[in-house]
């Protein structure tokens, strides 16, 4: 029993390393923007999308990534995400212009959407004792917050000795360590009651959360009262990939299969879920 408990904390270490990789990469690139602008002749708008492209795709695919993990296996999706994240990081480091860099950053965001939800799902599956689970979630959350500070500091150290490509190359050994350790330590799990996959609901969740995130990103530039911002944010995030929704300029409403009261409660719970993500 004691060795099994010790193994759980090693599992937590692998999960924290994986989530650290995702969270750090959201901030580490900020300190490299002036150098990237000079070397790639990137415009101010291009630099903004080097940063926001990662966050936008990550947020848009987060619910779909979690749903795929429940269906295909959480460890499998986590490890696939780590491999893709490392490959796209190399692609970002080798970019010759701003367009290639933005595309690589968006692809990194897609890989991160496979990693991030799988870490918390595996954590909840491994730590079944409520007190230990609360401790593990607290550590996981603390690592996520710590990554916000680690990113700019580590990026500054790297830029002092290497080129801007180093802020992307540094992700490769971290992903490799997490991948190898995960092969031996992480258990496989999936949701036995995942239900039928709804591709329309998945597309609507990506579109809804993506538009909401885009409106938040663009609001400082266009203004919170602008028509572009309101036309995108009025299309609120739909419930989840497993439930079909109908999206319109007047908002999103559930369709098929549930009475009005159930639809209202589903909307309230999904709105909270999306805002937490």
N, C-alpha and C positions, 0 to 999 in steps of 0.2 A: 504493500500500500504506500509506503514511504517513497519507494523508487518511482511509483506511478505519479505521486504528487510532485516529485522533483522534475519529472519529464514534462508535466504541465507547464512549469515555469520556463523550461527551455523552449517549449512551443510558443509561449508568450514572447520570449526574446526574438524568435524568428518573425513573429507577426509584427512586433514593434519595429524591427529593422525594415520590414517591407513597407509599413505605413510611413516610416521616416523617409524612405526613398521618395515616395509619392509627394509628401508634404514639403520636403526640402526643395524639390525641383520646382515648386510653385513660386519660390522666392529667390533661389540662388541666381537665377538669370538676371535679376534686376540690376545687380552691380556690374554686370558685363555689358549692359546696353550701350554705354558710350563707346566702348571698344568695338562692339558689333557695328554700330553706326558708322564708325570710321573705316573699318576694314571691308564692310559689305556695301558701303554707300547707301545705307538704309534710311528711309524717310522717318519722320516722327510717327506717322500713321502705321508704318510697317513695324516699328519698334513696339508700338502699343499692341499690335496683334501677335507679336512674338510672345508677349506675356499673356494676353487675354485668350489667344487661341487655345492654349493648354487648358485654362480654367473653363472656357466655354464648352469644349468637347467633353471634358471630364465631368462637368455638372450635367450635361445633357444625357450622357450615357450611363450615369451612376446607377439609376434604377434598373436599367436593362442589364448592366453588368452583374448586379446582385441577383437578378432573376435567373440569369444564365448559370451562375454559381449554384443556385438552389436546384437547378435541373441537371446540369452536367457534372456537378461535383465541385465543391468549393476549393479544394486543394488543386484540382486540375486547372481551374480558371485562374487561381492565384499564380501558379507556376507558369502558365501560358502568358499571363500579364507581365511577369518578371522578364521572361525571354523577349517578348515584344518590346518592353520598355528599354531593355539594354540595346536591342537592335536599332530602335528609333533614336536613341541617344547618340549612337555612333553616327547615324544619318544626320542628326542635327549638328554634330561636331564637324562633319565633312561638308556642310552646306557652303555653296559658292555664291549664293545671293539670298536676299531676304525672303523671296518666295519659297525657296527650298527649306529655309529655316522655319518659316511659319507652318508649312505642311508637316515637317517633322515634329514640331511642337504639338500640333493638333493630333498627330498619330500617337505621340507620347501620352496625351490626355486620354485617348481611347484605351490605351494599355493600362493607365492608372485606374480607369473605371472598372477594370477587371480585378485589380489588386485590392483597392480600398474596401469595398463591401465584403469581400471574401475574408479579410482579416478579422473583422468584427463577428462575422457569422461563425468562423472556426473558433474564435474565442468563446462565444456563447455555448458552442457545442462541447468544448473541452472542459470548461469550468462549470460544473453542474451544481456545486455547493454555492448557495447565494452569497455567503460572506467572501469566499474566494473569488467569485465572479465579480463582485463589486470592487474588490482590490485590483483585479486584472483590468477591468474597464477603466478604473482610475489611472493606472499606469499607462494603458494604451492612449487615453486622452491626454495625459501629461506629455507623452512623447510627441503626439501630434502638435500640441502647442509649442513644445520646445523646438520643433523643426522650423517654425516661423522665424525664430531667432538664429538658429544654426545656419540657415540658408545664406543670408547676406554676409555673415562672418566668414564662413568657409569659402564663399565665392570671392571675397576680398583677398583671402590668403592665396587662393589659387591664381588669381589675376596678378598678384605681385610677383609670381615666379614663372607663370606660364601664359599662354594665349587664352582668348575667350573660349576656345574649344574645350579647355580643361573643365569648365563647369558642366559640360555634358559627358565627357569621358569619365568623370569621377563616379557617375551613376553605374557604370558597367561592372566594376568589381563588387560594389555593394549589392547589385542585383544578382551577381553570380554567387556570392556568399549566401544570400537569402534563398536562392534556388537550391543549392546543394544541401544546405541545412534542412530545408523544407522537405526534400526527398526522403530524409531519414526520420524526421521528427513529426511532421504534420500528419494527422489522420485525415482520411477522406470522409466526407459527409455530404449529404444532399437532403433536400426536403422530399419525404415520401408522398406528400400531398400537394405537390406543386401545381397540379391541374394542367389544363391544356394551354399551350403557349399561344398567345394572341399577337400576331405580327402587327396588326393594325393598332392595337393598344400600345405596343412597343414603339412604333413610329410616332404616335401621338404624344407619348411621354417624352421622347427625345425632342420633338418639336416644341412642346409646351415649356419644358424646363429650359431648353436652349434659348427660346425667345425671351423667357423671363430673365435669364442670366444676361442675355445680350442687352436687354433694356436697362438693367442695372449698370452694366459696363458703359453704355453709351449715354446714359442720362447726364453725367457731368458735362459732356460735350454739347448735347442737343438741348438740355434743359428738361426738368422733370415734367413740365407742362406741354412738351412738344407733341405733335401729332404722331410722329414715328414711334416715340416711346410708348404712348398710350395704345396705339394700334397693336403693338407687339405684346405688351403686358396684359391687355385685356384677354388674350388667349392664355388662360391660366393653365398650370400643369395638370394633366389628366391624372387619374388615380394611380395605376400601376400597369406593368406590361400584361398582367393576367386578366385585367378587366377592361372591357371596351368602353370608350368614351366618345363623346361627340364634341368637337371643338369648333367654336364660332366666335365672331367678333364680340358677342355678348357674354362670352365665358364658356366653360366646359361643363357638360352635364352628362351623367351616366345614362346609358341606354341598355335595354334588354335585360330582363331576368331579375329585377328587384323592384319592390314597391317604392312609392315616393319617400316614405320615412327611411327605408334602408338606403336609398340613394343619397338623402341628405346626410346621414351619418357617415356613409362611405366618403362623401366629399369632404366632410370635416376632418376625418382621420387622414385622408390622403393629402390634404392641404398641409396638415401638421408634419406629415412625413416628408413632403417635398421641401418645406421650409427648413426642417432639420438637416436634410441632406445639403 
